[in-house]
Amino acid sequence: MITMTAPTLEDYWYEAETQEICGVKVPSILNDFIENQPSIVERFYTKLYSVPPNKTDEPQQILFHSNRICLVGLAKEHVAFEKGIRSISFEVGKFDRSENKVSGRKKSGGMILQADSTLALVTCVDGSVYKVRSCVQGKLVEVNERIVSRPDLMRTSGEGYVAIVMPKIEHCDVLKEKLLSEEAYREMCEKK
């Protein structure tokens, strides 16, 4: 009878081996590890915010990528997070945003959105409903259907977006001017 022992941590310990490729020594990847590496969102996106003038407790965050893709979601200070999110629906009026289909480089077939177009409805535990607006004039590329089954994912920056919207190139500069920068938004939050 053979007895098996459970593997220990030492069995999995990695020991760097010197390797050569075409006569050149390859440095160990362990030496290149950066402990406080910025997240993908911090490295590749500009955080912009939209705060409706009459609803300052309903701010939204727009993550603007250099390729002009915009991830639209709720800002962490949105009142829906305090109340607790029960569900998210992409059925708004006569449109179901989750049925949006795009194809090709120019994203043909994408729904055309205005800055005040509703992307989704967020229902809180207490029954209150909040609209998630596009905040960006452009084409709807896709909606994040993962948040329907996991509303808690909306708290995660970069993964908890509601939708991806692609503005026209000529609208990008105007868009950045209309929305609040991260610094301006933080100053506004501190004044509350």
C-alpha positions as CSV (number, residue, x, y, z in Angstrom):
1,M,0.0,0.0,0.0
2,I,1.4,3.4,-1.0
3,T,0.7,6.4,1.2
4,M,0.5,9.9,-0.2
5,T,1.5,12.9,1.8
6,A,0.0,16.4,1.1
7,P,2.4,18.8,-0.6
8,T,4.0,21.4,1.5
9,L,4.8,25.0,0.7
10,E,8.4,24.1,0.1
11,D,7.3,21.7,-2.7
12,Y,6.0,24.7,-4.6
13,W,8.9,27.2,-3.8
14,Y,10.3,28.7,-7.0
15,E,14.1,28.8,-7.3
16,A,15.5,31.0,-10.0
17,E,17.5,29.2,-12.6
18,T,19.9,31.0,-14.8
19,Q,18.8,30.8,-18.4
20,E,20.5,31.8,-21.7
21,I,19.0,32.6,-25.0
22,C,21.4,32.9,-27.9
23,G,24.2,33.4,-25.5
24,V,22.6,36.2,-23.5
25,K,21.7,35.6,-19.9
26,V,18.0,36.2,-19.2
27,P,17.4,38.1,-15.9
28,S,15.0,36.7,-13.3
29,I,11.5,38.0,-13.3
30,L,11.5,38.1,-9.5
31,N,13.9,41.0,-9.6
32,D,11.5,43.1,-11.7
33,F,8.5,42.7,-9.4
34,I,7.0,46.1,-8.4
35,E,5.1,45.8,-5.2
36,N,2.9,48.9,-5.6
37,Q,2.3,48.7,-9.3
38,P,-0.6,51.0,-10.4
39,S,-3.8,49.2,-11.5
40,I,-4.8,49.0,-15.1
41,V,-7.4,51.7,-14.5
42,E,-4.8,54.0,-13.0
43,R,-2.3,53.4,-15.8
44,F,-4.5,53.6,-18.9
45,Y,-7.7,55.5,-18.1
46,T,-8.5,59.1,-17.2
47,K,-11.1,59.4,-14.6
48,L,-13.9,61.9,-15.4
49,Y,-17.1,62.6,-13.5
50,S,-20.6,63.8,-14.2
51,V,-22.7,65.3,-11.4
52,P,-26.2,66.3,-12.3
53,P,-26.8,69.8,-11.0
54,N,-30.1,69.0,-9.2
55,K,-29.0,65.5,-8.0
56,T,-25.6,65.9,-6.5
57,D,-25.9,62.5,-4.6
58,E,-26.0,60.7,-8.0
59,P,-22.5,61.2,-9.5
60,Q,-21.3,59.0,-12.3
61,Q,-17.7,58.0,-13.3
62,I,-16.5,57.8,-16.9
63,L,-13.2,56.1,-17.5
64,F,-11.8,57.6,-20.7
65,H,-9.2,55.5,-22.5
66,S,-6.7,57.0,-25.0
67,N,-8.4,55.0,-27.8
68,R,-11.5,57.0,-26.9
69,I,-13.4,54.1,-25.4
70,C,-15.4,55.2,-22.3
71,L,-16.5,52.9,-19.5
72,V,-19.5,54.5,-17.9
73,G,-20.5,53.6,-14.4
74,L,-21.5,54.9,-11.0
75,A,-19.1,56.9,-8.9
76,K,-18.3,55.3,-5.5
77,E,-20.2,58.2,-3.8
78,H,-23.5,57.4,-5.5
79,V,-26.4,57.1,-3.1
80,A,-27.3,53.7,-4.5
81,F,-24.2,52.2,-2.9
82,E,-25.3,53.5,0.5
83,K,-28.8,52.1,0.1
84,G,-27.7,48.8,-1.3
85,I,-28.2,47.7,-4.9
86,R,-30.8,45.0,-5.4
87,S,-30.9,44.7,-9.2
88,I,-29.8,46.3,-12.5
89,S,-32.0,46.3,-15.7
90,F,-31.0,47.3,-19.2
91,E,-34.6,47.5,-20.3
92,V,-35.2,51.2,-20.5
93,G,-38.5,52.3,-22.1
94,K,-38.9,50.6,-25.4
95,F,-35.2,49.7,-25.7
96,D,-33.3,46.7,-24.2
97,R,-29.7,47.9,-24.2
98,S,-28.5,44.4,-23.6
99,E,-29.7,43.5,-27.1
100,N,-27.3,46.0,-28.7
101,K,-25.1,44.3,-31.3
102,V,-22.1,46.0,-33.0
103,S,-19.7,44.8,-35.6
104,G,-16.5,45.9,-37.3
105,R,-13.9,48.6,-36.4
106,K,-16.4,51.4,-36.7
107,K,-18.9,49.6,-34.4
108,S,-21.7,49.7,-36.9
109,G,-25.1,48.7,-35.5
110,G,-24.4,50.3,-32.1
111,M,-27.3,52.3,-30.6
112,I,-26.7,56.1,-30.9
113,L,-26.7,57.7,-27.5
114,Q,-27.0,61.3,-26.3
115,A,-25.3,62.4,-23.1
116,D,-28.6,62.2,-21.2
117,S,-29.7,58.8,-22.7
118,T,-30.5,56.2,-20.0
119,L,-28.3,53.1,-20.2
120,A,-29.7,51.1,-17.2
121,L,-32.0,51.3,-14.2
122,V,-30.5,50.5,-10.8
123,T,-33.1,49.4,-8.2
124,C,-32.0,49.6,-4.5
125,V,-33.0,47.5,-1.6
126,D,-35.5,50.1,-0.4
127,G,-37.2,50.1,-3.8
128,S,-35.8,53.4,-5.1
129,V,-34.8,53.4,-8.7
130,Y,-31.9,55.4,-10.2
131,K,-31.1,56.0,-13.9
132,V,-27.6,55.4,-15.2
133,R,-27.1,58.0,-17.9
134,S,-24.7,57.7,-20.8
135,C,-22.9,61.1,-20.0
136,V,-21.2,60.6,-23.3
137,Q,-22.6,61.2,-26.8
138,G,-21.6,58.3,-29.0
139,K,-22.3,54.7,-29.9
140,L,-23.1,52.0,-27.4
141,V,-20.5,49.3,-27.9
142,E,-21.6,46.9,-25.2
143,V,-23.3,46.6,-21.8
144,N,-21.7,44.8,-18.8
145,E,-24.1,41.9,-18.3
146,R,-22.0,40.5,-15.4
147,I,-23.4,43.2,-13.1
148,V,-27.0,41.9,-13.6
149,S,-26.1,38.7,-11.7
150,R,-23.4,40.4,-9.5
151,P,-24.5,43.9,-8.6
152,D,-21.7,44.1,-6.0
153,L,-19.2,44.2,-8.9
154,M,-20.3,47.8,-9.6
155,R,-18.1,48.9,-6.7
156,T,-14.9,47.7,-8.6
157,S,-13.4,50.4,-10.7
158,G,-12.7,49.1,-14.2
159,E,-14.9,46.0,-13.9
160,G,-18.1,47.5,-12.5
161,Y,-18.8,49.6,-15.5
162,V,-22.4,49.7,-16.8
163,A,-21.6,50.2,-20.5
164,I,-18.9,50.9,-23.0
165,V,-19.6,54.0,-25.2
166,M,-17.4,55.2,-28.1
167,P,-17.7,58.9,-28.8
168,K,-16.8,60.4,-32.2
169,I,-13.2,61.7,-32.4
170,E,-14.4,65.3,-32.9
171,H,-16.5,65.1,-29.7
172,C,-13.7,63.9,-27.4
173,D,-12.2,67.3,-26.5
174,V,-15.7,68.8,-25.8
175,L,-16.5,65.7,-23.7
176,K,-13.4,66.2,-21.5
177,E,-14.2,69.9,-21.0
178,K,-17.8,69.2,-20.0
179,L,-17.0,66.5,-17.4
180,L,-15.2,67.1,-14.1
181,S,-11.6,65.9,-13.7
182,E,-10.8,63.7,-10.8
183,E,-9.2,66.6,-8.9
184,A,-12.2,68.9,-9.4
185,Y,-14.6,66.1,-8.4
186,R,-12.6,65.4,-5.2
187,E,-12.7,69.1,-4.3
188,M,-16.5,69.2,-4.9
189,C,-16.9,66.1,-2.6
190,E,-14.8,67.7,0.2
191,K,-17.1,70.8,0.1
192,K,-20.2,68.8,0.8
